[in-house]
């Protein structure tokens, strides 16, 4: 009773209906980081060892602050998705659910803290 071809089953994203969505989200965040990391390094490296006043003046401009915030957010979302895949592969049962929830909360808290720190520097 299999009327679907292999391609149709793959397009339907499997039984959970979100397998390829997770794959494409990881690929999208990887490409975004590939573009953001060089800009992040170009905006942060010149500020290493500079006085606090110079760093706050540098991050008060929109481009460095935006690049740093985007890099932090996309980086932590990518990290969360990668850790989720590892946890799903190697942890089972209730511990899996608890670990995924804790890791997700930790990643979002770290991203929010980073964005808050950049906002404090920028404002």
Biopython code that builds the backbone (N, CA, C, O; Angstrom):
import numpy as np
from Bio.PDB.StructureBuilder import StructureBuilder

atoms = [
    (1, "UNK", "N", (0.817, -1.190, 0.000)),
    (1, "UNK", "CA", (0.000, 0.000, 0.000)),
    (1, "UNK", "C", (0.862, 1.254, 0.000)),
    (1, "UNK", "O", (0.481, 2.278, 0.568)),
    (2, "UNK", "N", (2.016, 1.171, -0.636)),
    (2, "UNK", "CA", (2.908, 2.320, -0.691)),
    (2, "UNK", "C", (2.738, 3.005, -2.042)),
    (2, "UNK", "O", (3.293, 2.557, -3.045)),
    (3, "UNK", "N", (1.985, 4.071, -2.065)),
    (3, "UNK", "CA", (1.756, 4.795, -3.291)),
    (3, "UNK", "C", (2.728, 5.950, -3.452)),
    (3, "UNK", "O", (2.820, 6.531, -4.533)),
    (4, "UNK", "N", (3.459, 6.296, -2.389)),
    (4, "UNK", "CA", (4.382, 7.425, -2.447)),
    (4, "UNK", "C", (5.760, 6.970, -2.894)),
    (4, "UNK", "O", (6.248, 5.918, -2.481)),
    (5, "UNK", "N", (6.376, 7.773, -3.740)),
    (5, "UNK", "CA", (7.754, 7.492, -4.129)),
    (5, "UNK", "C", (8.680, 7.946, -3.009)),
    (5, "UNK", "O", (8.247, 8.597, -2.058)),
    (6, "UNK", "N", (9.960, 7.598, -3.130)),
    (6, "UNK", "CA", (10.933, 8.015, -2.123)),
    (6, "UNK", "C", (11.006, 9.539, -2.034)),
    (6, "UNK", "O", (11.126, 10.100, -0.945)),
    (7, "UNK", "N", (10.933, 10.193, -3.173)),
    (7, "UNK", "CA", (10.998, 11.656, -3.180)),
    (7, "UNK", "C", (9.784, 12.260, -2.475)),
    (7, "UNK", "O", (9.928, 13.228, -1.728)),
    (8, "UNK", "N", (8.617, 11.718, -2.694)),
    (8, "UNK", "CA", (7.407, 12.234, -2.043)),
    (8, "UNK", "C", (7.473, 12.025, -0.532)),
    (8, "UNK", "O", (7.043, 12.889, 0.233)),
    (9, "UNK", "N", (8.003, 10.898, -0.105)),
    (9, "UNK", "CA", (8.152, 10.673, 1.337)),
    (9, "UNK", "C", (9.148, 11.655, 1.928)),
    (9, "UNK", "O", (8.931, 12.150, 3.033)),
    (10, "UNK", "N", (10.236, 11.952, 1.224)),
    (10, "UNK", "CA", (11.234, 12.910, 1.719)),
    (10, "UNK", "C", (10.667, 14.321, 1.753)),
    (10, "UNK", "O", (10.967, 15.091, 2.665)),
    (11, "UNK", "N", (9.852, 14.660, 0.768)),
    (11, "UNK", "CA", (9.232, 15.985, 0.744)),
    (11, "UNK", "C", (8.259, 16.142, 1.894)),
    (11, "UNK", "O", (8.083, 17.247, 2.409)),
    (12, "UNK", "N", (7.631, 15.064, 2.302)),
    (12, "UNK", "CA", (6.713, 15.095, 3.434)),
    (12, "UNK", "C", (7.428, 15.185, 4.773)),
    (12, "UNK", "O", (6.782, 15.278, 5.817)),
    (13, "UNK", "N", (8.745, 15.158, 4.751)),
    (13, "UNK", "CA", (9.583, 15.352, 5.930)),
    (13, "UNK", "C", (9.450, 14.250, 6.963)),
    (13, "UNK", "O", (9.651, 14.506, 8.150)),
    (14, "UNK", "N", (9.125, 13.053, 6.563)),
    (14, "UNK", "CA", (9.119, 11.933, 7.491)),
    (14, "UNK", "C", (7.908, 11.912, 8.398)),
    (14, "UNK", "O", (6.969, 12.690, 8.227)),
    (15, "UNK", "N", (7.943, 11.013, 9.365)),
    (15, "UNK", "CA", (6.781, 10.813, 10.222)),
    (15, "UNK", "C", (6.571, 11.963, 11.200)),
    (15, "UNK", "O", (5.436, 12.234, 11.592)),
    (16, "UNK", "N", (7.634, 12.639, 11.597)),
    (16, "UNK", "CA", (7.497, 13.748, 12.550)),
    (16, "UNK", "C", (7.172, 15.063, 11.846)),
    (16, "UNK", "O", (6.794, 16.037, 12.498)),
    (17, "UNK", "N", (7.315, 15.099, 10.535)),
    (17, "UNK", "CA", (7.033, 16.279, 9.714)),
    (17, "UNK", "C", (7.900, 17.478, 10.050)),
    (17, "UNK", "O", (7.476, 18.616, 9.847)),
    (18, "UNK", "N", (9.108, 17.251, 10.560)),
    (18, "UNK", "CA", (10.003, 18.378, 10.791)),
    (18, "UNK", "C", (11.472, 17.994, 10.684)),
    (18, "UNK", "O", (12.328, 18.771, 11.108)),
    (19, "UNK", "N", (11.792, 16.857, 10.149)),
    (19, "UNK", "CA", (13.182, 16.424, 10.053)),
    (19, "UNK", "C", (14.007, 17.292, 9.129)),
    (19, "UNK", "O", (15.089, 17.736, 9.513)),
    (20, "UNK", "N", (13.531, 17.547, 7.928)),
    (20, "UNK", "CA", (14.305, 18.365, 7.002)),
    (20, "UNK", "C", (14.284, 19.826, 7.406)),
    (20, "UNK", "O", (15.202, 20.571, 7.065)),
    (21, "UNK", "N", (13.260, 20.250, 8.123)),
    (21, "UNK", "CA", (13.217, 21.642, 8.592)),
    (21, "UNK", "C", (14.383, 21.911, 9.530)),
    (21, "UNK", "O", (15.019, 22.960, 9.436)),
    (22, "UNK", "N", (14.675, 20.981, 10.433)),
    (22, "UNK", "CA", (15.799, 21.131, 11.357)),
    (22, "UNK", "C", (17.116, 21.156, 10.579)),
    (22, "UNK", "O", (18.004, 21.953, 10.881)),
    (23, "UNK", "N", (17.240, 20.285, 9.580)),
    (23, "UNK", "CA", (18.436, 20.235, 8.750)),
    (23, "UNK", "C", (18.663, 21.566, 8.039)),
    (23, "UNK", "O", (19.781, 22.083, 8.027)),
    (24, "UNK", "N", (17.603, 22.124, 7.446)),
    (24, "UNK", "CA", (17.754, 23.382, 6.720)),
    (24, "UNK", "C", (18.006, 24.551, 7.669)),
    (24, "UNK", "O", (18.715, 25.489, 7.303)),
    (25, "UNK", "N", (17.443, 24.519, 8.878)),
    (25, "UNK", "CA", (17.740, 25.576, 9.853)),
    (25, "UNK", "C", (19.215, 25.557, 10.231)),
    (25, "UNK", "O", (19.832, 26.612, 10.383)),
    (26, "UNK", "N", (19.780, 24.370, 10.384)),
    (26, "UNK", "CA", (21.206, 24.268, 10.692)),
    (26, "UNK", "C", (22.049, 24.782, 9.527)),
    (26, "UNK", "O", (23.034, 25.490, 9.739)),
    (27, "UNK", "N", (21.673, 24.435, 8.318)),
    (27, "UNK", "CA", (22.418, 24.908, 7.151)),
    (27, "UNK", "C", (22.316, 26.426, 7.021)),
    (27, "UNK", "O", (23.303, 27.089, 6.706)),
    (28, "UNK", "N", (21.136, 26.974, 7.260)),
    (28, "UNK", "CA", (20.933, 28.417, 7.162)),
    (28, "UNK", "C", (21.756, 29.165, 8.211)),
    (28, "UNK", "O", (22.382, 30.179, 7.905)),
    (29, "UNK", "N", (21.754, 28.667, 9.437)),
    (29, "UNK", "CA", (22.535, 29.334, 10.476)),
    (29, "UNK", "C", (24.031, 29.172, 10.215)),
    (29, "UNK", "O", (24.811, 30.056, 10.570)),
    (30, "UNK", "N", (24.445, 28.070, 9.608)),
    (30, "UNK", "CA", (25.860, 27.891, 9.256)),
    (30, "UNK", "C", (26.292, 28.922, 8.224)),
    (30, "UNK", "O", (27.357, 29.524, 8.355)),
    (31, "UNK", "N", (25.477, 29.125, 7.207)),
    (31, "UNK", "CA", (25.811, 30.111, 6.177)),
    (31, "UNK", "C", (25.789, 31.525, 6.770)),
    (31, "UNK", "O", (26.639, 32.352, 6.441)),
    (32, "UNK", "N", (24.823, 31.794, 7.636)),
    (32, "UNK", "CA", (24.772, 33.110, 8.274)),
    (32, "UNK", "C", (26.025, 33.357, 9.110)),
    (32, "UNK", "O", (26.582, 34.455, 9.087)),
    (33, "UNK", "N", (26.466, 32.348, 9.841)),
    (33, "UNK", "CA", (27.699, 32.498, 10.630)),
    (33, "UNK", "C", (28.915, 32.629, 9.732)),
    (33, "UNK", "O", (29.858, 33.347, 10.063)),
    (34, "UNK", "N", (28.901, 31.943, 8.606)),
    (34, "UNK", "CA", (30.008, 32.047, 7.664)),
    (34, "UNK", "C", (30.157, 33.480, 7.164)),
    (34, "UNK", "O", (31.273, 33.940, 6.922)),
    (35, "UNK", "N", (29.055, 34.178, 7.010)),
    (35, "UNK", "CA", (29.095, 35.579, 6.584)),
    (35, "UNK", "C", (29.336, 36.538, 7.745)),
    (35, "UNK", "O", (30.005, 37.557, 7.572)),
    (36, "UNK", "N", (28.807, 36.232, 8.916)),
    (36, "UNK", "CA", (28.900, 37.150, 10.049)),
    (36, "UNK", "C", (30.251, 37.127, 10.758)),
    (36, "UNK", "O", (30.715, 38.172, 11.216)),
    (37, "UNK", "N", (30.889, 35.976, 10.860)),
    (37, "UNK", "CA", (32.129, 35.851, 11.628)),
    (37, "UNK", "C", (33.233, 36.775, 11.101)),
    (37, "UNK", "O", (33.882, 37.436, 11.912)),
    (38, "UNK", "N", (33.481, 36.860, 9.787)),
    (38, "UNK", "CA", (34.524, 37.800, 9.343)),
    (38, "UNK", "C", (34.211, 39.259, 9.708)),
    (38, "UNK", "O", (35.103, 40.001, 10.119)),
    (39, "UNK", "N", (32.956, 39.661, 9.560)),
    (39, "UNK", "CA", (32.587, 41.027, 9.954)),
    (39, "UNK", "C", (32.760, 41.225, 11.457)),
    (39, "UNK", "O", (33.221, 42.277, 11.899)),
    (40, "UNK", "N", (32.388, 40.210, 12.242)),
    (40, "UNK", "CA", (32.546, 40.281, 13.688)),
    (40, "UNK", "C", (34.017, 40.448, 14.059)),
    (40, "UNK", "O", (34.364, 41.280, 14.897)),
    (41, "UNK", "N", (34.869, 39.657, 13.433)),
    (41, "UNK", "CA", (36.302, 39.760, 13.728)),
    (41, "UNK", "C", (36.864, 41.112, 13.303)),
    (41, "UNK", "O", (37.708, 41.679, 13.997)),
    (42, "UNK", "N", (36.402, 41.631, 12.168)),
    (42, "UNK", "CA", (36.880, 42.937, 11.714)),
    (42, "UNK", "C", (36.424, 44.076, 12.626)),
    (42, "UNK", "O", (37.080, 45.116, 12.687)),
    (43, "UNK", "N", (35.319, 43.892, 13.329)),
    (43, "UNK", "CA", (34.849, 44.948, 14.227)),
    (43, "UNK", "C", (35.378, 44.790, 15.647)),
    (43, "UNK", "O", (35.465, 45.777, 16.378)),
    (44, "UNK", "N", (35.731, 43.585, 16.052)),
    (44, "UNK", "CA", (36.152, 43.357, 17.439)),
    (44, "UNK", "C", (37.673, 43.403, 17.600)),
    (44, "UNK", "O", (38.164, 43.958, 18.584)),
    (45, "UNK", "N", (38.422, 42.838, 16.666)),
    (45, "UNK", "CA", (39.882, 42.750, 16.820)),
    (45, "UNK", "C", (40.541, 44.126, 16.972)),
    (45, "UNK", "O", (41.445, 44.257, 17.797)),
    (46, "UNK", "N", (40.140, 45.149, 16.224)),
    (46, "UNK", "CA", (40.791, 46.452, 16.442)),
    (46, "UNK", "C", (40.549, 47.032, 17.840)),
    (46, "UNK", "O", (41.284, 47.920, 18.273)),
    (47, "UNK", "N", (39.547, 46.551, 18.533)),
    (47, "UNK", "CA", (39.228, 47.093, 19.858)),
    (47, "UNK", "C", (39.940, 46.369, 20.997)),
    (47, "UNK", "O", (39.839, 46.791, 22.149)),
    (48, "UNK", "N", (40.653, 45.292, 20.697)),
    (48, "UNK", "CA", (41.363, 44.564, 21.740)),
    (48, "UNK", "C", (42.463, 45.439, 22.341)),
    (48, "UNK", "O", (43.305, 45.977, 21.621)),
    (49, "UNK", "N", (42.444, 45.572, 23.650)),
    (49, "UNK", "CA", (43.453, 46.349, 24.352)),
    (49, "UNK", "C", (43.204, 47.844, 24.367)),
    (49, "UNK", "O", (44.008, 48.596, 24.918)),
    (50, "UNK", "N", (42.126, 48.283, 23.785)),
    (50, "UNK", "CA", (41.805, 49.716, 23.771)),
    (50, "UNK", "C", (41.147, 50.120, 25.086)),
    (50, "UNK", "O", (40.584, 49.272, 25.779)),
    (51, "UNK", "N", (41.210, 51.390, 25.433)),
    (51, "UNK", "CA", (40.531, 51.847, 26.654)),
    (51, "UNK", "C", (39.010, 51.714, 26.530)),
    (51, "UNK", "O", (38.460, 51.642, 25.431)),
    (52, "UNK", "N", (38.353, 51.684, 27.685)),
    (52, "UNK", "CA", (36.903, 51.482, 27.739)),
    (52, "UNK", "C", (36.163, 52.561, 26.938)),
    (52, "UNK", "O", (35.186, 52.259, 26.253)),
    (53, "UNK", "N", (36.617, 53.797, 27.018)),
    (53, "UNK", "CA", (35.943, 54.896, 26.302)),
    (53, "UNK", "C", (35.982, 54.679, 24.791)),
    (53, "UNK", "O", (35.001, 54.948, 24.097)),
    (54, "UNK", "N", (37.119, 54.193, 24.280)),
    (54, "UNK", "CA", (37.213, 53.937, 22.842)),
    (54, "UNK", "C", (36.313, 52.775, 22.413)),
    (54, "UNK", "O", (35.705, 52.812, 21.343)),
    (55, "UNK", "N", (36.234, 51.752, 23.255)),
    (55, "UNK", "CA", (35.387, 50.598, 22.936)),
    (55, "UNK", "C", (33.919, 50.999, 22.931)),
    (55, "UNK", "O", (33.179, 50.613, 22.026)),
    (56, "UNK", "N", (33.489, 51.763, 23.921)),
    (56, "UNK", "CA", (32.088, 52.202, 23.945)),
    (56, "UNK", "C", (31.782, 53.122, 22.780)),
    (56, "UNK", "O", (30.681, 53.076, 22.232)),
    (57, "UNK", "N", (32.740, 53.964, 22.386)),
    (57, "UNK", "CA", (32.523, 54.839, 21.222)),
    (57, "UNK", "C", (32.422, 54.000, 19.943)),
    (57, "UNK", "O", (31.620, 54.301, 19.059)),
    (58, "UNK", "N", (33.230, 52.960, 19.855)),
    (58, "UNK", "CA", (33.203, 52.100, 18.670)),
    (58, "UNK", "C", (31.874, 51.349, 18.578)),
    (58, "UNK", "O", (31.268, 51.291, 17.508)),
    (59, "UNK", "N", (31.420, 50.778, 19.690)),
    (59, "UNK", "CA", (30.176, 50.012, 19.666)),
    (59, "UNK", "C", (28.937, 50.894, 19.752)),
    (59, "UNK", "O", (27.819, 50.388, 19.666)),
    (60, "UNK", "N", (29.109, 52.186, 19.919)),
    (60, "UNK", "CA", (27.965, 53.099, 19.862)),
    (60, "UNK", "C", (27.519, 53.304, 18.417)),
    (60, "UNK", "O", (26.397, 53.741, 18.162)),
    (61, "UNK", "N", (28.402, 52.987, 17.480)),
    (61, "UNK", "CA", (28.012, 53.056, 16.067)),
    (61, "UNK", "C", (27.146, 51.845, 15.739)),
    (61, "UNK", "O", (27.340, 50.777, 16.320)),
    (62, "UNK", "N", (26.203, 51.990, 14.825)),
    (62, "UNK", "CA", (25.245, 50.903, 14.582)),
    (62, "UNK", "C", (25.853, 49.636, 13.976)),
    (62, "UNK", "O", (25.479, 48.532, 14.372)),
    (63, "UNK", "N", (26.771, 49.768, 13.036)),
    (63, "UNK", "CA", (27.272, 48.576, 12.341)),
    (63, "UNK", "C", (28.000, 47.609, 13.272)),
    (63, "UNK", "O", (27.661, 46.425, 13.274)),
    (64, "UNK", "N", (28.985, 48.050, 14.068)),
    (64, "UNK", "CA", (29.657, 47.084, 14.953)),
    (64, "UNK", "C", (28.715, 46.467, 15.989)),
    (64, "UNK", "O", (28.815, 45.278, 16.293)),
    (65, "UNK", "N", (27.806, 47.272, 16.525)),
    (65, "UNK", "CA", (26.872, 46.739, 17.528)),
    (65, "UNK", "C", (25.921, 45.729, 16.903)),
    (65, "UNK", "O", (25.644, 44.688, 17.499)),
    (66, "UNK", "N", (25.428, 46.020, 15.728)),
    (66, "UNK", "CA", (24.504, 45.108, 15.051)),
    (66, "UNK", "C", (25.193, 43.806, 14.649)),
    (66, "UNK", "O", (24.628, 42.725, 14.810)),
    (67, "UNK", "N", (26.402, 43.911, 14.132)),
    (67, "UNK", "CA", (27.144, 42.708, 13.741)),
    (67, "UNK", "C", (27.426, 41.840, 14.961)),
    (67, "UNK", "O", (27.269, 40.620, 14.899)),
    (68, "UNK", "N", (27.839, 42.449, 16.063)),
    (68, "UNK", "CA", (28.134, 41.683, 17.275)),
    (68, "UNK", "C", (26.867, 41.019, 17.819)),
    (68, "UNK", "O", (26.907, 39.856, 18.220)),
    (69, "UNK", "N", (25.761, 41.733, 17.838)),
    (69, "UNK", "CA", (24.510, 41.169, 18.352)),
    (69, "UNK", "C", (24.013, 40.033, 17.459)),
    (69, "UNK", "O", (23.607, 38.985, 17.960)),
    (70, "UNK", "N", (24.043, 40.231, 16.160)),
    (70, "UNK", "CA", (23.601, 39.178, 15.240)),
    (70, "UNK", "C", (24.488, 37.941, 15.343)),
    (70, "UNK", "O", (23.993, 36.815, 15.307)),
    (71, "UNK", "N", (25.790, 38.147, 15.469)),
    (71, "UNK", "CA", (26.705, 37.013, 15.583)),
    (71, "UNK", "C", (26.427, 36.225, 16.854)),
    (71, "UNK", "O", (26.426, 34.995, 16.834)),
    (72, "UNK", "N", (26.193, 36.925, 17.957)),
    (72, "UNK", "CA", (25.879, 36.234, 19.210)),
    (72, "UNK", "C", (24.574, 35.442, 19.112)),
    (72, "UNK", "O", (24.521, 34.274, 19.499)),
    (73, "UNK", "N", (23.545, 36.068, 18.604)),
    (73, "UNK", "CA", (22.237, 35.409, 18.541)),
    (73, "UNK", "C", (22.279, 34.210, 17.598)),
    (73, "UNK", "O", (21.842, 33.118, 17.963)),
    (74, "UNK", "N", (22.796, 34.404, 16.399)),
    (74, "UNK", "CA", (22.844, 33.294, 15.429)),
    (74, "UNK", "C", (23.778, 32.196, 15.934)),
    (74, "UNK", "O", (23.494, 31.012, 15.756)),
    (75, "UNK", "N", (24.880, 32.578, 16.557)),
    (75, "UNK", "CA", (25.814, 31.587, 17.092)),
    (75, "UNK", "C", (25.187, 30.730, 18.173)),
    (75, "UNK", "O", (25.365, 29.512, 18.177)),
    (76, "UNK", "N", (24.455, 31.347, 19.092)),
    (76, "UNK", "CA", (23.837, 30.571, 20.156)),
    (76, "UNK", "C", (22.656, 29.735, 19.660)),
    (76, "UNK", "O", (22.413, 28.648, 20.185)),
    (77, "UNK", "N", (21.929, 30.217, 18.672)),
    (77, "UNK", "CA", (20.846, 29.404, 18.100)),
    (77, "UNK", "C", (21.439, 28.194, 17.374)),
    (77, "UNK", "O", (20.904, 27.089, 17.472)),
    (78, "UNK", "N", (22.528, 28.395, 16.655)),
    (78, "UNK", "CA", (23.192, 27.289, 15.970)),
    (78, "UNK", "C", (23.735, 26.286, 16.990)),
    (78, "UNK", "O", (23.625, 25.075, 16.802)),
    (79, "UNK", "N", (24.318, 26.803, 18.064)),
    (79, "UNK", "CA", (24.822, 25.937, 19.128)),
    (79, "UNK", "C", (23.691, 25.129, 19.763)),
    (79, "UNK", "O", (23.845, 23.937, 20.031)),
    (80, "UNK", "N", (22.558, 25.785, 20.002)),
    (80, "UNK", "CA", (21.406, 25.102, 20.590)),
    (80, "UNK", "C", (20.922, 23.969, 19.686)),
    (80, "UNK", "O", (20.655, 22.866, 20.164)),
    (81, "UNK", "N", (20.808, 24.230, 18.404)),
    (81, "UNK", "CA", (20.344, 23.195, 17.475)),
    (81, "UNK", "C", (21.330, 22.029, 17.399)),
    (81, "UNK", "O", (20.920, 20.869, 17.360)),
    (82, "UNK", "N", (22.626, 22.335, 17.379)),
    (82, "UNK", "CA", (23.624, 21.276, 17.334)),
    (82, "UNK", "C", (23.617, 20.434, 18.601)),
    (82, "UNK", "O", (23.707, 19.208, 18.537)),
    (83, "UNK", "N", (23.511, 21.088, 19.752)),
    (83, "UNK", "CA", (23.449, 20.349, 21.014)),
    (83, "UNK", "C", (22.187, 19.507, 21.099)),
    (83, "UNK", "O", (22.207, 18.407, 21.651)),
    (84, "UNK", "N", (21.104, 20.013, 20.562)),
    (84, "UNK", "CA", (19.856, 19.254, 20.587)),
    (84, "UNK", "C", (20.005, 17.958, 19.800)),
    (84, "UNK", "O", (19.524, 16.910, 20.230)),
    (85, "UNK", "N", (20.663, 18.026, 18.658)),
    (85, "UNK", "CA", (20.887, 16.817, 17.865)),
    (85, "UNK", "C", (21.751, 15.823, 18.643)),
    (85, "UNK", "O", (21.467, 14.626, 18.650)),
    (86, "UNK", "N", (22.801, 16.317, 19.295)),
    (86, "UNK", "CA", (23.658, 15.426, 20.082)),
    (86, "UNK", "C", (22.890, 14.787, 21.233)),
    (86, "UNK", "O", (23.028, 13.591, 21.489)),
    (87, "UNK", "N", (22.089, 15.577, 21.921)),
    (87, "UNK", "CA", (21.317, 15.053, 23.044)),
    (87, "UNK", "C", (20.303, 14.018, 22.559)),
    (87, "UNK", "O", (20.131, 12.976, 23.192)),
    (88, "UNK", "N", (19.630, 14.300, 21.435)),
    (88, "UNK", "CA", (18.664, 13.347, 20.904)),
    (88, "UNK", "C", (19.325, 12.032, 20.514)),
    (88, "UNK", "O", (18.702, 10.974, 20.603)),
    (89, "UNK", "N", (20.588, 12.089, 20.080)),
    (89, "UNK", "CA", (21.293, 10.873, 19.675)),
    (89, "UNK", "C", (21.788, 10.051, 20.856)),
    (89, "UNK", "O", (21.780, 8.821, 20.794)),
    (90, "UNK", "N", (22.219, 10.705, 21.930)),
    (90, "UNK", "CA", (22.934, 9.989, 22.982)),
    (90, "UNK", "C", (22.245, 9.937, 24.341)),
    (90, "UNK", "O", (22.681, 9.180, 25.208)),
    (91, "UNK", "N", (21.195, 10.707, 24.555)),
    (91, "UNK", "CA", (20.487, 10.685, 25.835)),
    (91, "UNK", "C", (19.066, 10.223, 25.557)),
    (91, "UNK", "O", (18.464, 10.625, 24.562)),
    (92, "UNK", "N", (18.528, 9.381, 26.433)),
    (92, "UNK", "CA", (17.202, 8.818, 26.177)),
    (92, "UNK", "C", (16.305, 8.970, 27.396)),
    (92, "UNK", "O", (16.779, 9.144, 28.519)),
    (93, "UNK", "N", (14.998, 8.901, 27.152)),
    (93, "UNK", "CA", (14.013, 8.942, 28.232)),
    (93, "UNK", "C", (13.767, 10.352, 28.750)),
    (93, "UNK", "O", (13.882, 11.336, 28.020)),
    (94, "UNK", "N", (13.429, 10.417, 30.022)),
    (94, "UNK", "CA", (13.125, 11.702, 30.653)),
    (94, "UNK", "C", (14.353, 12.595, 30.712)),
    (94, "UNK", "O", (14.239, 13.817, 30.612)),
    (95, "UNK", "N", (15.521, 11.998, 30.874)),
    (95, "UNK", "CA", (16.756, 12.780, 30.927)),
    (95, "UNK", "C", (16.961, 13.552, 29.624)),
    (95, "UNK", "O", (17.508, 14.655, 29.637)),
    (96, "UNK", "N", (16.533, 12.989, 28.519)),
    (96, "UNK", "CA", (16.659, 13.665, 27.230)),
    (96, "UNK", "C", (15.838, 14.952, 27.210)),
    (96, "UNK", "O", (16.327, 16.005, 26.801)),
    (97, "UNK", "N", (14.601, 14.859, 27.651)),
    (97, "UNK", "CA", (13.727, 16.038, 27.649)),
    (97, "UNK", "C", (14.241, 17.112, 28.595)),
    (97, "UNK", "O", (14.250, 18.294, 28.254)),
    (98, "UNK", "N", (14.670, 16.699, 29.783)),
    (98, "UNK", "CA", (15.165, 17.649, 30.771)),
    (98, "UNK", "C", (16.440, 18.323, 30.267)),
    (98, "UNK", "O", (16.607, 19.534, 30.416)),
    (99, "UNK", "N", (17.329, 17.544, 29.677)),
    (99, "UNK", "CA", (18.590, 18.094, 29.170)),
    (99, "UNK", "C", (18.346, 19.070, 28.031)),
    (99, "UNK", "O", (18.987, 20.119, 27.970)),
    (100, "UNK", "N", (17.434, 18.745, 27.131)),
    (100, "UNK", "CA", (17.129, 19.653, 26.018)),
    (100, "UNK", "C", (16.535, 20.955, 26.547)),
    (100, "UNK", "O", (16.888, 22.034, 26.070)),
    (101, "UNK", "N", (15.643, 20.865, 27.521)),
    (101, "UNK", "CA", (15.043, 22.079, 28.087)),
    (101, "UNK", "C", (16.098, 22.934, 28.770)),
    (101, "UNK", "O", (16.128, 24.150, 28.580)),
    (102, "UNK", "N", (16.964, 22.316, 29.562)),
    (102, "UNK", "CA", (18.012, 23.070, 30.258)),
    (102, "UNK", "C", (18.989, 23.710, 29.275)),
    (102, "UNK", "O", (19.377, 24.866, 29.441)),
    (103, "UNK", "N", (19.378, 22.962, 28.263)),
    (103, "UNK", "CA", (20.310, 23.484, 27.274)),
    (103, "UNK", "C", (19.688, 24.623, 26.477)),
    (103, "UNK", "O", (20.365, 25.605, 26.175)),
    (104, "UNK", "N", (18.421, 24.507, 26.135)),
    (104, "UNK", "CA", (17.741, 25.580, 25.409)),
    (104, "UNK", "C", (17.657, 26.840, 26.263)),
    (104, "UNK", "O", (17.907, 27.942, 25.774)),
    (105, "UNK", "N", (17.308, 26.680, 27.524)),
    (105, "UNK", "CA", (17.236, 27.843, 28.424)),
    (105, "UNK", "C", (18.608, 28.489, 28.593)),
    (105, "UNK", "O", (18.719, 29.714, 28.606)),
    (106, "UNK", "N", (19.640, 27.681, 28.720)),
    (106, "UNK", "CA", (20.993, 28.200, 28.880)),
    (106, "UNK", "C", (21.435, 28.980, 27.639)),
    (106, "UNK", "O", (22.031, 30.051, 27.760)),
    (107, "UNK", "N", (21.150, 28.455, 26.460)),
    (107, "UNK", "CA", (21.544, 29.134, 25.213)),
    (107, "UNK", "C", (20.810, 30.461, 25.046)),
    (107, "UNK", "O", (21.420, 31.468, 24.686)),
    (108, "UNK", "N", (19.514, 30.466, 25.304)),
    (108, "UNK", "CA", (18.776, 31.714, 25.170)),
    (108, "UNK", "C", (19.190, 32.733, 26.229)),
    (108, "UNK", "O", (19.232, 33.932, 25.954)),
    (109, "UNK", "N", (19.493, 32.262, 27.435)),
    (109, "UNK", "CA", (19.960, 33.179, 28.482)),
    (109, "UNK", "C", (21.319, 33.768, 28.124)),
    (109, "UNK", "O", (21.555, 34.955, 28.348)),
    (110, "UNK", "N", (22.209, 32.959, 27.575)),
    (110, "UNK", "CA", (23.523, 33.460, 27.172)),
    (110, "UNK", "C", (23.403, 34.459, 26.021)),
    (110, "UNK", "O", (24.095, 35.477, 26.005)),
    (111, "UNK", "N", (22.532, 34.171, 25.066)),
    (111, "UNK", "CA", (22.328, 35.100, 23.949)),
    (111, "UNK", "C", (21.730, 36.413, 24.441)),
    (111, "UNK", "O", (22.143, 37.485, 23.999)),
    (112, "UNK", "N", (20.766, 36.340, 25.347)),
    (112, "UNK", "CA", (20.153, 37.553, 25.882)),
    (112, "UNK", "C", (21.158, 38.370, 26.692)),
    (112, "UNK", "O", (21.159, 39.599, 26.626)),
    (113, "UNK", "N", (22.007, 37.690, 27.450)),
    (113, "UNK", "CA", (23.031, 38.393, 28.226)),
    (113, "UNK", "C", (24.015, 39.098, 27.304)),
    (113, "UNK", "O", (24.402, 40.237, 27.563)),
    (114, "UNK", "N", (24.423, 38.427, 26.227)),
    (114, "UNK", "CA", (25.332, 39.044, 25.269)),
    (114, "UNK", "C", (24.721, 40.250, 24.581)),
    (114, "UNK", "O", (25.378, 41.281, 24.434)),
    (115, "UNK", "N", (23.471, 40.131, 24.159)),
    (115, "UNK", "CA", (22.797, 41.261, 23.507)),
    (115, "UNK", "C", (22.616, 42.415, 24.496)),
    (115, "UNK", "O", (22.758, 43.579, 24.121)),
    (116, "UNK", "N", (22.306, 42.100, 25.744)),
    (116, "UNK", "CA", (22.182, 43.136, 26.765)),
    (116, "UNK", "C", (23.517, 43.849, 26.978)),
    (116, "UNK", "O", (23.553, 45.073, 27.112)),
    (117, "UNK", "N", (24.615, 43.090, 27.010)),
    (117, "UNK", "CA", (25.928, 43.707, 27.204)),
    (117, "UNK", "C", (26.283, 44.617, 26.019)),
    (117, "UNK", "O", (26.840, 45.697, 26.212)),
    (118, "UNK", "N", (25.966, 44.186, 24.812)),
    (118, "UNK", "CA", (26.247, 45.023, 23.642)),
    (118, "UNK", "C", (25.362, 46.259, 23.662)),
    (118, "UNK", "O", (25.815, 47.346, 23.305)),
    (119, "UNK", "N", (24.103, 46.109, 24.076)),
    (119, "UNK", "CA", (23.208, 47.266, 24.168)),
    (119, "UNK", "C", (23.716, 48.262, 25.209)),
    (119, "UNK", "O", (23.637, 49.474, 25.005)),
    (120, "UNK", "N", (24.237, 47.749, 26.324)),
    (120, "UNK", "CA", (24.801, 48.641, 27.334)),
    (120, "UNK", "C", (26.021, 49.396, 26.808)),
    (120, "UNK", "O", (26.223, 50.568, 27.129)),
    (121, "UNK", "N", (26.828, 48.716, 26.000)),
    (121, "UNK", "CA", (27.976, 49.390, 25.398)),
    (121, "UNK", "C", (27.533, 50.424, 24.368)),
    (121, "UNK", "O", (28.125, 51.497, 24.255)),
    (122, "UNK", "N", (26.494, 50.089, 23.625)),
    (122, "UNK", "CA", (26.061, 50.956, 22.534)),
    (122, "UNK", "C", (25.279, 52.165, 22.997)),
    (122, "UNK", "O", (25.260, 53.189, 22.314)),
    (123, "UNK", "N", (24.634, 52.064, 24.145)),
    (123, "UNK", "CA", (23.785, 53.179, 24.586)),
    (123, "UNK", "C", (24.428, 54.003, 25.662)),
    (123, "UNK", "O", (23.836, 54.974, 26.133)),
]
sb = StructureBuilder()
sb.init_structure("model")
sb.init_model(0)
sb.init_chain("A")
sb.init_seg("    ")
for serial, (resi, resn, name, xyz) in enumerate(atoms, 1):
    if name == "N":
        sb.init_residue(resn, " ", resi, " ")
    sb.init_atom(name, np.array(xyz, "f"), 0.0, 1.0, " ", f" {name:<3s}", serial, name[0])
structure = sb.get_structure()
